[in-house]
């Protein structure tokens, strides 16, 4: 049994498939949601100085904060903030929200000796 597809319909099928693939590619931000990574300091680190530089990356975000204070990223999504911490255990939390209102957060615990 041979299926006979006219070239015109074949072109329409290919265009439809390309449209579906392109739509899924563009919807990846909607499907994945906001993402954040804390690169420095690592969770559980012990530091000697009260000045801590937090660094990280973010993707698919519209708003980001560190300990409930808004911070800003560069075009690639990288961010860096300086914090003064108290002796003992400090917990630093980064929250991010995308344009659809979905939120994610990551926390890091650091001990100052």
HELIX and SHEET records of a PDB file:
HELIX    1   1 UNK A    7  UNK A   26  1                                  20    
HELIX    2   2 UNK A   28  UNK A   32  1                                   5    
SHEET    1   A 3 UNK A  35  UNK A  40  0                                        
SHEET    2   A 3 UNK A  51  UNK A  59 -1                                        
SHEET    3   A 3 UNK A  78  UNK A  84 -1                                        
SHEET    1   B 5 UNK A  45  UNK A  47  0                                        
SHEET    2   B 5 UNK A 103  UNK A 112  1                                        
SHEET    3   B 5 UNK A  88  UNK A  97 -1                                        
SHEET    4   B 5 UNK A  63  UNK A  66 -1                                        
SHEET    5   B 5 UNK A  69  UNK A  70 -1                                        
END                                                                             
